Amino acid sequence: MPYVATPQLNVNALKASCAGCSMHQLCLPMGLDDADIVRLDEVIGRRRRLLRDERLYQMGEPFRNLYAIRFGHFKTYQVNAAGEQQITGFQMAGELLGMDAISGDRHHCDAVALEDGEVCEIPFSGLEELFGHVPALLRHFHRIMSQEITREQNVMLLLGNMRAEQRFAVFLINLSSRYAARGYSSTSFQLRMSREDIGNYLGLTIESISRLLSRFKKQGLLTVDKREVTLLQPVLLKAMAAGTEQCNPMT
């Protein structure tokens, strides 16, 4: 699918204010004083609304912007030569999309909205210039990049060495901690992604995900109502994720 330029909109009408954003303590402005946040505001281009299943950017597209998620959930994935999709991550409010393209000036994956959402477009050329004037912003950006590297390493470990039960426990605990950091419940949340997407990400079949949910329910670890998941024994799930506690083998 060829890249289609996004129509220009009224920038002033869509301008994002970092200081007034509920996610600013998780995003790039974390740790900045008011004056530096104003300078960052001047760099940010506009807000961009996306509908469910709408693509934010695609593999091979030229790199121009980073995207700070204001609300909504996204997934990133790559497509191999055989046309098979491999999901590389799920992202939520307060996180940055597009860092995969910094080194090569082209995106290495597709990013798609899992639900209606909104992002702040951050032109990277302007951000780089600002780094020279606001060292705290550069330090925080380095922390974000380090976290992204760690996440990728954890995914490799997840897919390489863990049993299915541990993979799924890691996935749930990861979501739990990220929601807690955003002020939401750490034990009751919706799975915004489909079971098929979860299976793809964890290297499991959709049938395996369904069996794991059933097994975890029977063992009293969680309850499920459609996409609403409630963790009943988060401490035990954390132990399973760490590999210090095991679930019975799947049959």
Contacts in CASP RR format, 6 or more apart in sequence:
PFRMAT RR
TARGET T0000
AUTHOR 0000-0000-0000
METHOD contacts of the structure
MODEL  1
MPYVATPQLNVNALKASCAGCSMHQLCLPMGLDDADIVRLDEVIGRRRRL
LRDERLYQMGEPFRNLYAIRFGHFKTYQVNAAGEQQITGFQMAGELLGMD
AISGDRHHCDAVALEDGEVCEIPFSGLEELFGHVPALLRHFHRIMSQEIT
REQNVMLLLGNMRAEQRFAVFLINLSSRYAARGYSSTSFQLRMSREDIGN
YLGLTIESISRLLSRFKKQGLLTVDKREVTLLQPVLLKAMAAGTEQCNPM
T
1 58 0 8 1.000
3 58 0 8 1.000
3 61 0 8 1.000
3 62 0 8 1.000
6 48 0 8 1.000
9 46 0 8 1.000
11 45 0 8 1.000
11 46 0 8 1.000
14 46 0 8 1.000
14 47 0 8 1.000
14 48 0 8 1.000
15 41 0 8 1.000
15 44 0 8 1.000
15 45 0 8 1.000
15 46 0 8 1.000
15 47 0 8 1.000
16 41 0 8 1.000
16 44 0 8 1.000
16 45 0 8 1.000
16 46 0 8 1.000
16 47 0 8 1.000
16 70 0 8 1.000
16 120 0 8 1.000
17 41 0 8 1.000
18 24 0 8 1.000
18 27 0 8 1.000
18 28 0 8 1.000
18 29 0 8 1.000
18 37 0 8 1.000
18 40 0 8 1.000
18 41 0 8 1.000
18 44 0 8 1.000
19 29 0 8 1.000
19 34 0 8 1.000
19 37 0 8 1.000
19 38 0 8 1.000
19 41 0 8 1.000
21 27 0 8 1.000
21 29 0 8 1.000
21 70 0 8 1.000
21 120 0 8 1.000
23 68 0 8 1.000
23 69 0 8 1.000
23 70 0 8 1.000
23 93 0 8 1.000
23 94 0 8 1.000
23 182 0 8 1.000
24 30 0 8 1.000
24 37 0 8 1.000
26 93 0 8 1.000
26 94 0 8 1.000
26 95 0 8 1.000
26 181 0 8 1.000
26 182 0 8 1.000
27 68 0 8 1.000
27 94 0 8 1.000
27 95 0 8 1.000
27 96 0 8 1.000
28 40 0 8 1.000
28 68 0 8 1.000
28 96 0 8 1.000
28 122 0 8 1.000
28 137 0 8 1.000
28 140 0 8 1.000
28 141 0 8 1.000
28 144 0 8 1.000
29 36 0 8 1.000
29 37 0 8 1.000
29 40 0 8 1.000
30 140 0 8 1.000
31 136 0 8 1.000
31 140 0 8 1.000
32 40 0 8 1.000
32 134 0 8 1.000
32 136 0 8 1.000
32 137 0 8 1.000
32 140 0 8 1.000
36 134 0 8 1.000
36 136 0 8 1.000
36 137 0 8 1.000
39 130 0 8 1.000
39 133 0 8 1.000
39 134 0 8 1.000
40 130 0 8 1.000
40 134 0 8 1.000
40 137 0 8 1.000
43 122 0 8 1.000
43 123 0 8 1.000
43 126 0 8 1.000
43 127 0 8 1.000
43 129 0 8 1.000
43 130 0 8 1.000
44 68 0 8 1.000
44 120 0 8 1.000
44 121 0 8 1.000
44 122 0 8 1.000
45 120 0 8 1.000
45 121 0 8 1.000
45 122 0 8 1.000
45 123 0 8 1.000
46 120 0 8 1.000
46 121 0 8 1.000
47 70 0 8 1.000
47 118 0 8 1.000
47 119 0 8 1.000
47 120 0 8 1.000
47 121 0 8 1.000
48 56 0 8 1.000
48 67 0 8 1.000
48 118 0 8 1.000
48 119 0 8 1.000
48 120 0 8 1.000
48 121 0 8 1.000
49 116 0 8 1.000
49 117 0 8 1.000
49 118 0 8 1.000
50 56 0 8 1.000
50 113 0 8 1.000
50 116 0 8 1.000
50 117 0 8 1.000
50 118 0 8 1.000
50 119 0 8 1.000
51 113 0 8 1.000
51 116 0 8 1.000
51 117 0 8 1.000
52 113 0 8 1.000
52 114 0 8 1.000
52 115 0 8 1.000
52 116 0 8 1.000
53 112 0 8 1.000
53 113 0 8 1.000
54 112 0 8 1.000
54 113 0 8 1.000
55 110 0 8 1.000
55 111 0 8 1.000
55 112 0 8 1.000
55 113 0 8 1.000
56 67 0 8 1.000
56 74 0 8 1.000
56 97 0 8 1.000
56 111 0 8 1.000
56 112 0 8 1.000
56 113 0 8 1.000
56 119 0 8 1.000
57 67 0 8 1.000
57 97 0 8 1.000
57 98 0 8 1.000
57 107 0 8 1.000
57 110 0 8 1.000
57 111 0 8 1.000
58 107 0 8 1.000
58 110 0 8 1.000
58 111 0 8 1.000
59 78 0 8 1.000
59 79 0 8 1.000
59 107 0 8 1.000
59 108 0 8 1.000
59 109 0 8 1.000
59 110 0 8 1.000
60 106 0 8 1.000
60 107 0 8 1.000
60 108 0 8 1.000
61 106 0 8 1.000
61 107 0 8 1.000
62 105 0 8 1.000
62 106 0 8 1.000
63 98 0 8 1.000
63 101 0 8 1.000
63 102 0 8 1.000
63 104 0 8 1.000
63 105 0 8 1.000
63 106 0 8 1.000
63 107 0 8 1.000
63 124 0 8 1.000
64 123 0 8 1.000
64 124 0 8 1.000
65 98 0 8 1.000
65 121 0 8 1.000
65 122 0 8 1.000
65 123 0 8 1.000
65 124 0 8 1.000
66 96 0 8 1.000
66 97 0 8 1.000
66 98 0 8 1.000
66 99 0 8 1.000
66 122 0 8 1.000
66 124 0 8 1.000
66 127 0 8 1.000
67 96 0 8 1.000
67 97 0 8 1.000
67 98 0 8 1.000
67 111 0 8 1.000
67 119 0 8 1.000
67 120 0 8 1.000
67 121 0 8 1.000
67 122 0 8 1.000
68 94 0 8 1.000
68 95 0 8 1.000
68 96 0 8 1.000
68 97 0 8 1.000
68 119 0 8 1.000
68 120 0 8 1.000
68 122 0 8 1.000
69 91 0 8 1.000
69 92 0 8 1.000
69 93 0 8 1.000
69 94 0 8 1.000
69 95 0 8 1.000
69 96 0 8 1.000
69 97 0 8 1.000
69 117 0 8 1.000
69 118 0 8 1.000
69 119 0 8 1.000
70 93 0 8 1.000
70 94 0 8 1.000
70 117 0 8 1.000
70 118 0 8 1.000
70 119 0 8 1.000
70 120 0 8 1.000
71 93 0 8 1.000
71 117 0 8 1.000
71 118 0 8 1.000
72 92 0 8 1.000
72 93 0 8 1.000
72 113 0 8 1.000
72 114 0 8 1.000
72 115 0 8 1.000
72 116 0 8 1.000
72 117 0 8 1.000
72 118 0 8 1.000
72 192 0 8 1.000
73 90 0 8 1.000
73 91 0 8 1.000
73 92 0 8 1.000
73 113 0 8 1.000
73 114 0 8 1.000
73 115 0 8 1.000
73 117 0 8 1.000
73 192 0 8 1.000
73 193 0 8 1.000
74 90 0 8 1.000
74 91 0 8 1.000
74 92 0 8 1.000
74 97 0 8 1.000
74 111 0 8 1.000
74 112 0 8 1.000
74 113 0 8 1.000
74 114 0 8 1.000
75 87 0 8 1.000
75 89 0 8 1.000
75 90 0 8 1.000
75 91 0 8 1.000
75 111 0 8 1.000
75 112 0 8 1.000
75 114 0 8 1.000
75 193 0 8 1.000
75 197 0 8 1.000
76 87 0 8 1.000
76 88 0 8 1.000
76 89 0 8 1.000
76 91 0 8 1.000
76 97 0 8 1.000
76 100 0 8 1.000
76 109 0 8 1.000
76 110 0 8 1.000
76 111 0 8 1.000
76 112 0 8 1.000
77 85 0 8 1.000
77 86 0 8 1.000
77 87 0 8 1.000
77 88 0 8 1.000
77 89 0 8 1.000
77 109 0 8 1.000
77 110 0 8 1.000
77 112 0 8 1.000
77 200 0 8 1.000
78 85 0 8 1.000
78 86 0 8 1.000
78 88 0 8 1.000
78 108 0 8 1.000
78 109 0 8 1.000
78 110 0 8 1.000
79 85 0 8 1.000
79 86 0 8 1.000
79 110 0 8 1.000
80 86 0 8 1.000
85 200 0 8 1.000
86 200 0 8 1.000
87 197 0 8 1.000
87 200 0 8 1.000
87 201 0 8 1.000
88 109 0 8 1.000
88 152 0 8 1.000
88 155 0 8 1.000
88 201 0 8 1.000
89 151 0 8 1.000
89 155 0 8 1.000
89 201 0 8 1.000
90 114 0 8 1.000
90 192 0 8 1.000
90 193 0 8 1.000
90 197 0 8 1.000
90 201 0 8 1.000
91 97 0 8 1.000
91 111 0 8 1.000
92 178 0 8 1.000
92 179 0 8 1.000
92 182 0 8 1.000
92 192 0 8 1.000
93 182 0 8 1.000
94 182 0 8 1.000
96 144 0 8 1.000
97 111 0 8 1.000
97 119 0 8 1.000
98 107 0 8 1.000
98 111 0 8 1.000
99 144 0 8 1.000
99 145 0 8 1.000
99 148 0 8 1.000
100 107 0 8 1.000
100 108 0 8 1.000
100 109 0 8 1.000
101 107 0 8 1.000
101 108 0 8 1.000
102 124 0 8 1.000
114 192 0 8 1.000
114 193 0 8 1.000
114 197 0 8 1.000
115 192 0 8 1.000
127 141 0 8 1.000
130 137 0 8 1.000
131 137 0 8 1.000
131 138 0 8 1.000
131 141 0 8 1.000
132 138 0 8 1.000
154 170 0 8 1.000
158 167 0 8 1.000
158 170 0 8 1.000
158 202 0 8 1.000
159 167 0 8 1.000
159 202 0 8 1.000
159 203 0 8 1.000
162 170 0 8 1.000
163 246 0 8 1.000
163 249 0 8 1.000
164 202 0 8 1.000
164 204 0 8 1.000
164 208 0 8 1.000
164 212 0 8 1.000
164 250 0 8 1.000
165 212 0 8 1.000
165 215 0 8 1.000
165 240 0 8 1.000
165 246 0 8 1.000
165 247 0 8 1.000
165 250 0 8 1.000
166 240 0 8 1.000
166 241 0 8 1.000
166 243 0 8 1.000
166 246 0 8 1.000
167 202 0 8 1.000
167 203 0 8 1.000
167 204 0 8 1.000
168 202 0 8 1.000
168 204 0 8 1.000
168 209 0 8 1.000
168 212 0 8 1.000
168 216 0 8 1.000
169 237 0 8 1.000
169 238 0 8 1.000
169 240 0 8 1.000
169 241 0 8 1.000
169 247 0 8 1.000
170 241 0 8 1.000
171 198 0 8 1.000
171 201 0 8 1.000
171 202 0 8 1.000
172 222 0 8 1.000
172 229 0 8 1.000
172 231 0 8 1.000
172 237 0 8 1.000
172 241 0 8 1.000
173 234 0 8 1.000
173 237 0 8 1.000
173 238 0 8 1.000
173 241 0 8 1.000
175 189 0 8 1.000
175 191 0 8 1.000
176 186 0 8 1.000
176 187 0 8 1.000
176 189 0 8 1.000
176 231 0 8 1.000
176 234 0 8 1.000
177 186 0 8 1.000
179 185 0 8 1.000
179 186 0 8 1.000
179 189 0 8 1.000
180 186 0 8 1.000
186 231 0 8 1.000
186 234 0 8 1.000
187 230 0 8 1.000
187 231 0 8 1.000
187 232 0 8 1.000
187 234 0 8 1.000
188 228 0 8 1.000
188 229 0 8 1.000
188 230 0 8 1.000
188 231 0 8 1.000
189 228 0 8 1.000
189 229 0 8 1.000
190 227 0 8 1.000
190 228 0 8 1.000
190 229 0 8 1.000
191 198 0 8 1.000
191 227 0 8 1.000
191 229 0 8 1.000
192 227 0 8 1.000
193 201 0 8 1.000
195 206 0 8 1.000
195 209 0 8 1.000
195 210 0 8 1.000
195 213 0 8 1.000
196 206 0 8 1.000
198 204 0 8 1.000
198 209 0 8 1.000
199 205 0 8 1.000
199 206 0 8 1.000
199 208 0 8 1.000
199 209 0 8 1.000
202 209 0 8 1.000
204 212 0 8 1.000
208 250 0 8 1.000
211 250 0 8 1.000
212 250 0 8 1.000
213 222 0 8 1.000
213 224 0 8 1.000
215 247 0 8 1.000
215 248 0 8 1.000
215 250 0 8 1.000
216 222 0 8 1.000
216 247 0 8 1.000
217 223 0 8 1.000
217 224 0 8 1.000
219 247 0 8 1.000
219 248 0 8 1.000
220 232 0 8 1.000
220 233 0 8 1.000
221 231 0 8 1.000
221 232 0 8 1.000
221 233 0 8 1.000
221 236 0 8 1.000
221 237 0 8 1.000
222 229 0 8 1.000
222 230 0 8 1.000
222 231 0 8 1.000
222 232 0 8 1.000
222 233 0 8 1.000
222 237 0 8 1.000
223 229 0 8 1.000
223 230 0 8 1.000
223 232 0 8 1.000
224 230 0 8 1.000
231 237 0 8 1.000
236 245 0 8 1.000
239 245 0 8 1.000
240 246 0 8 1.000
240 247 0 8 1.000
END
